[in-house]
Amino acid sequence: MIRLKSWEYWPFGIIQLPFFFYWLWLSLKARSLLFFSASNPGILTGGMFGESKFDILMKIPHDKVARSGLIVPPATREDVIQKMNDMRLEFPVIFKPDLGERGWMVQRIDSAADIDRYLQSVRTNFIVQELIDLPLEFGVFYRRFPSDSRGVVTSIVIKEMLAIEGDGQTSFKELILRKERARLQWKNLQVVFHDRLDSVPDRGEQIELESIGNHCRGTKFLDGSDLITEKLSESFDALSRQIPGFYFGRYDLRAASVTDLTAGNVKIMELNGCGAEPAHIYDPRHSLLRAMSVMRHHWRDMYRISIENHLRGIPFMTFREGIRIYRNFRATINHQ
């Protein structure tokens, strides 16, 4: 019933289905099913699928991005720890697949034992990344038409991590089950917090249940559009112009304050290309119709950027090449 009454929990395919037909219409106009590959010439497929997260991170100015290293299996615990030492990283860190989607296999790693468990389950290249402990997490969507002199921020999502608050009387387990968003994560939470379920948190004690800011893992997405200012757009335009071949996508990042966000004083954990969504649409206050309207503008902007780049000499990816990359991407996901 929780999932049924709130569209934000509906399967991804249901929400995207209407835009399958819009994509076909835009493809007909562009005379290419893979027209979107020209939206970000510096990212494989424009960032729709199959792109390397690590390769994209390496394009971002080093002072703005979380320290990240690539691990290529087969690897041992010692290999991973050596990589962490080379990068001057200490526990906790974040592990995530180099090819991935929607929070798949992204994990916080707190110990050598966690490394062992991750290595037992992962069969693809993965990233070891610095855990950014700045207090605020955002998703900032940037867009620049090639014919325009400057780009703008079109969407900001504020990420509210899944947490519970103790009252000095209710057990840890009951606090989870009382909260709808946490109840949907019960299968995982009962494993992670198995030794605390019967404890009673103190009154006012705040307990973060999930440190990964992904909607699929219980994070609440809030519309932060009121944070968009000319100064903020200027900051992200200056940053984005330093990333070769990037015009359209979402930064997932942390900042110490809204002031730092506006000034571009941020740490970026990930940059997603044209396959990313303007995630503010998942704010529980927004209707499905409003989300659909935003997504229509999103696809229209993607199309315009792709066509403008194409007219400037950027080729569309061939259908054969796109199929090869997509099959490799799906095989990587399904092999896990």
C-alpha positions as CSV (number, residue, x, y, z in Angstrom):
1,M,0.0,0.0,0.0
2,I,2.9,2.4,0.7
3,R,4.2,1.9,-2.8
4,L,0.8,2.0,-4.4
5,K,-0.3,5.3,-2.9
6,S,3.0,7.2,-3.7
7,W,4.1,7.3,-7.3
8,E,7.7,8.0,-6.3
9,Y,8.0,4.3,-5.3
10,W,6.6,2.9,-8.5
11,P,8.9,0.8,-10.8
12,F,11.3,2.9,-12.9
13,G,9.9,1.4,-16.1
14,I,6.3,2.6,-15.4
15,I,7.4,6.2,-15.0
16,Q,9.6,6.1,-18.1
17,L,7.2,4.3,-20.4
18,P,5.6,7.4,-21.9
19,F,9.0,8.7,-22.8
20,F,9.9,5.6,-24.7
21,F,7.4,6.8,-27.3
22,Y,8.7,10.4,-27.1
23,W,12.2,9.0,-27.6
24,L,11.0,7.2,-30.7
25,W,9.5,10.5,-32.1
26,L,12.7,12.4,-31.4
27,S,14.7,9.6,-32.9
28,L,12.6,9.9,-36.1
29,K,13.2,13.6,-36.2
30,A,16.9,13.2,-35.7
31,R,17.1,10.1,-38.0
32,S,19.0,8.3,-35.3
33,L,17.9,6.1,-32.4
34,L,21.1,7.1,-30.6
35,F,20.9,10.8,-31.2
36,F,21.5,11.3,-27.4
37,S,25.0,10.1,-27.8
38,A,25.9,13.6,-29.1
39,S,24.6,15.3,-26.0
40,N,27.9,14.8,-24.2
41,P,30.6,14.1,-26.8
42,G,33.2,13.6,-24.0
43,I,31.2,10.7,-22.4
44,L,30.5,7.3,-24.0
45,T,26.8,7.2,-25.3
46,G,26.5,10.7,-23.9
47,G,26.1,9.0,-20.5
48,M,22.9,7.1,-21.3
49,F,24.4,3.7,-20.6
50,G,27.7,1.8,-20.5
51,E,29.9,4.8,-19.5
52,S,32.8,4.4,-17.0
53,K,32.1,6.4,-13.9
54,F,35.8,6.4,-13.1
55,D,36.7,7.9,-16.5
56,I,34.2,10.7,-16.0
57,L,35.5,11.4,-12.5
58,M,39.0,11.8,-13.9
59,K,37.8,14.6,-16.2
60,I,36.6,16.7,-13.2
61,P,39.1,19.2,-11.7
62,H,40.9,17.4,-8.9
63,D,40.1,20.0,-6.2
64,K,36.3,19.5,-6.8
65,V,36.1,15.7,-6.8
66,A,36.3,13.0,-4.2
67,R,39.6,11.0,-4.4
68,S,38.9,7.9,-6.3
69,G,40.8,4.8,-7.5
70,L,39.9,1.9,-9.8
71,I,40.1,-1.8,-8.8
72,V,40.2,-4.4,-11.6
73,P,39.3,-7.9,-10.4
74,P,40.6,-10.4,-9.6
75,A,41.9,-8.4,-6.6
76,T,42.8,-9.3,-3.0
77,R,42.2,-7.5,0.2
78,E,45.9,-6.5,0.2
79,D,45.5,-5.1,-3.3
80,V,42.6,-2.9,-2.2
81,I,44.4,-1.7,1.0
82,Q,47.5,-0.9,-1.0
83,K,45.4,1.2,-3.4
84,M,43.9,3.0,-0.4
85,N,47.3,3.6,1.1
86,D,48.5,5.0,-2.3
87,M,45.6,7.4,-2.3
88,R,46.0,8.2,1.5
89,L,42.5,6.9,2.2
90,E,41.4,5.5,5.6
91,F,38.2,3.7,6.6
92,P,35.4,4.4,6.0
93,V,35.4,4.5,2.3
94,I,32.8,4.0,-0.5
95,F,32.9,1.1,-3.0
96,K,30.8,1.3,-6.2
97,P,30.8,-0.5,-9.5
98,D,32.5,1.4,-12.4
99,L,29.5,0.4,-14.5
100,G,26.3,0.8,-12.5
101,E,22.9,2.4,-12.1
102,R,20.5,3.6,-9.4
103,G,22.7,2.8,-6.4
104,W,23.4,-0.8,-7.4
105,M,26.1,-2.4,-5.2
106,V,27.2,1.0,-3.7
107,Q,28.4,0.2,-0.2
108,R,30.1,1.9,2.7
109,I,33.2,0.0,3.7
110,D,34.3,0.3,7.4
111,S,36.9,-2.5,7.8
112,A,39.1,-5.1,6.1
113,A,36.3,-7.6,6.8
114,D,33.9,-5.4,4.7
115,I,36.5,-5.5,1.9
116,D,36.5,-9.3,2.0
117,R,32.7,-9.5,1.8
118,Y,32.6,-7.0,-1.1
119,L,35.3,-8.9,-3.1
120,Q,33.3,-12.1,-2.7
121,S,30.3,-10.5,-4.4
122,V,31.8,-8.2,-7.0
123,R,32.8,-9.4,-10.4
124,T,33.3,-6.2,-12.3
125,N,35.7,-3.2,-12.0
126,F,34.8,-1.0,-9.0
127,I,35.8,2.3,-7.6
128,V,37.3,2.9,-4.2
129,Q,36.2,6.4,-3.2
130,E,36.9,8.8,-0.3
131,L,33.9,9.2,2.0
132,I,32.9,12.8,2.0
133,D,31.6,13.7,5.4
134,L,30.3,17.2,4.6
135,P,26.8,17.6,6.0
136,L,24.7,18.5,3.0
137,E,24.1,16.3,-0.1
138,F,22.7,17.6,-3.4
139,G,22.0,16.6,-6.9
140,V,22.6,19.5,-9.3
141,F,21.5,19.3,-12.9
142,Y,23.4,21.4,-15.4
143,R,22.5,22.2,-19.0
144,R,24.3,24.2,-21.7
145,F,23.1,24.5,-25.3
146,P,26.2,24.7,-27.6
147,S,24.8,27.8,-29.3
148,D,24.6,29.6,-25.9
149,S,27.4,31.6,-24.3
150,R,26.7,30.1,-20.9
151,G,25.0,27.2,-19.2
152,V,22.5,27.1,-16.3
153,V,21.5,24.9,-13.4
154,T,18.0,23.6,-14.1
155,S,17.3,21.4,-11.1
156,I,18.5,20.9,-7.5
157,V,17.5,18.0,-5.3
158,I,18.3,18.1,-1.6
159,K,18.9,14.6,-0.2
160,E,17.5,13.8,3.2
161,M,19.2,10.7,4.5
162,L,17.1,7.9,6.0
163,A,17.2,8.2,9.8
164,I,15.2,7.6,12.9
165,E,15.0,9.6,16.2
166,G,14.8,7.9,19.6
167,D,12.2,8.8,22.2
168,G,13.7,6.9,25.2
169,Q,10.8,4.3,25.2
170,T,10.5,2.7,21.7
171,S,12.8,0.0,20.5
172,F,15.1,0.4,17.5
173,K,13.0,-2.1,15.5
174,E,9.7,-0.3,16.2
175,L,11.1,3.0,15.3
176,I,12.1,1.6,11.9
177,L,8.7,0.0,11.4
178,R,6.8,3.1,12.3
179,K,8.4,5.1,9.5
180,E,7.1,4.2,6.1
181,R,10.3,5.1,4.2
182,A,12.3,3.0,6.6
183,R,9.8,0.1,6.6
184,L,10.4,-0.3,2.9
185,Q,14.1,-0.9,3.6
186,W,13.4,-3.4,6.4
187,K,14.8,-6.4,4.6
188,N,18.3,-4.8,4.5
189,L,18.1,-2.8,7.7
190,Q,17.3,-5.9,9.9
191,V,20.6,-7.4,8.7
192,V,22.7,-4.2,9.1
193,F,21.4,-3.4,12.5
194,H,20.7,-6.9,13.8
195,D,22.5,-6.3,17.0
196,R,20.6,-3.1,17.8
197,L,17.0,-4.0,17.0
198,D,16.0,-4.6,20.6
199,S,17.8,-1.6,22.0
200,V,16.0,1.6,23.0
201,P,17.6,4.8,21.6
202,D,17.8,7.7,24.0
203,R,15.3,10.6,23.6
204,G,16.4,12.9,20.8
205,E,19.1,10.5,19.6
206,Q,19.4,10.8,15.8
207,I,20.5,7.6,14.0
208,E,21.3,7.5,10.3
209,L,20.1,4.3,8.8
210,E,21.6,4.7,5.3
211,S,24.6,6.8,4.3
212,I,24.2,6.3,0.6
213,G,22.1,9.1,-0.8
214,N,20.0,7.1,-3.3
215,H,16.3,7.2,-3.6
216,C,16.1,3.4,-4.0
217,R,17.7,3.1,-0.6
218,G,15.3,5.3,1.4
219,T,16.7,8.7,0.9
220,K,14.0,11.4,0.6
221,F,14.5,13.7,-2.4
222,L,13.3,17.3,-1.8
223,D,12.9,20.0,-4.5
224,G,15.7,22.6,-4.0
225,S,14.8,24.7,-7.0
226,D,14.6,27.8,-4.8
227,L,18.3,27.5,-4.3
228,I,19.0,28.2,-8.0
229,T,20.5,31.7,-8.5
230,E,22.5,33.4,-11.1
231,K,25.6,33.0,-9.0
232,L,25.0,29.3,-8.6
233,S,24.6,28.8,-12.3
234,E,27.8,30.9,-12.9
235,S,29.7,28.6,-10.5
236,F,28.6,25.4,-12.2
237,D,29.0,26.8,-15.7
238,A,32.6,27.6,-14.8
239,L,33.1,24.1,-13.5
240,S,31.4,22.3,-16.3
241,R,33.4,24.1,-19.0
242,Q,36.5,22.5,-17.6
243,I,35.1,19.1,-18.3
244,P,35.7,18.2,-22.0
245,G,32.6,17.4,-24.0
246,F,30.1,17.9,-21.2
247,Y,26.8,19.8,-21.7
248,F,24.1,18.0,-19.9
249,G,24.0,16.0,-16.7
250,R,23.7,15.8,-12.9
251,Y,26.4,16.3,-10.3
252,D,25.9,14.2,-7.1
253,L,27.9,16.1,-4.5
254,R,28.3,17.3,-0.9
255,A,28.8,20.8,0.5
256,A,29.4,22.3,3.9
257,S,26.6,24.9,3.4
258,V,24.2,26.4,0.9
259,T,26.7,29.3,0.6
260,D,29.5,26.9,-0.4
261,L,27.1,25.2,-2.9
262,T,26.3,28.5,-4.5
263,A,30.0,29.4,-4.7
264,G,30.9,26.0,-6.2
265,N,32.9,24.9,-3.1
266,V,31.8,21.3,-3.4
267,K,33.1,17.7,-3.4
268,I,31.7,15.7,-6.3
269,M,31.1,12.0,-5.8
270,E,29.6,11.3,-9.2
271,L,28.8,13.0,-12.5
272,N,26.0,11.4,-14.6
273,G,25.4,12.3,-18.2
274,C,22.2,12.4,-20.3
275,G,20.9,9.2,-18.6
276,A,20.5,11.1,-15.3
277,E,17.2,12.6,-14.2
278,P,16.4,16.0,-12.7
279,A,15.8,14.2,-9.4
280,H,13.8,16.9,-7.7
281,I,10.8,15.4,-9.4
282,Y,10.7,12.7,-6.7
283,D,9.8,15.2,-4.0
284,P,6.8,13.6,-2.3
285,R,5.0,16.9,-2.7
286,H,5.1,16.7,-6.5
287,S,2.4,15.0,-8.6
288,L,3.1,12.5,-11.3
289,L,1.8,14.9,-13.9
290,R,4.3,17.6,-12.7
291,A,7.1,15.1,-12.9
292,M,6.0,14.1,-16.4
293,S,6.1,17.7,-17.5
294,V,9.6,18.2,-16.2
295,M,10.8,15.0,-17.9
296,R,9.3,16.2,-21.2
297,H,11.3,19.4,-21.0
298,H,14.3,17.3,-20.0
299,W,14.1,15.1,-23.2
300,R,13.5,18.2,-25.3
301,D,16.6,19.8,-24.0
302,M,18.6,16.6,-24.5
303,Y,17.4,16.5,-28.1
304,R,18.3,20.2,-28.8
305,I,21.8,19.8,-27.4
306,S,22.4,16.7,-29.4
307,I,21.2,18.2,-32.7
308,E,23.2,21.4,-32.2
309,N,26.4,19.3,-31.5
310,H,25.6,17.1,-34.5
311,L,25.3,20.2,-36.8
312,R,28.7,21.2,-35.4
313,G,30.3,17.9,-36.6
314,I,29.7,15.5,-33.7
315,P,28.5,12.2,-35.2
316,F,25.7,10.1,-33.7
317,M,26.8,6.7,-32.4
318,T,25.9,4.0,-34.9
319,F,23.2,1.5,-34.0
320,R,25.7,-1.4,-34.2
321,E,28.1,0.3,-31.8
322,G,25.3,1.2,-29.4
323,I,24.0,-2.4,-29.4
324,R,27.5,-3.7,-28.6
325,I,28.0,-1.3,-25.7
326,Y,24.5,-2.0,-24.3
327,R,25.0,-5.7,-24.4
328,N,28.3,-5.4,-22.6
329,F,26.6,-3.2,-20.0
330,R,23.7,-5.5,-19.4
331,A,26.0,-8.5,-19.3
332,T,28.1,-6.8,-16.6
333,I,25.0,-6.1,-14.5
334,N,23.5,-9.5,-15.0
335,H,26.8,-11.4,-14.3
336,Q,26.7,-10.1,-10.7
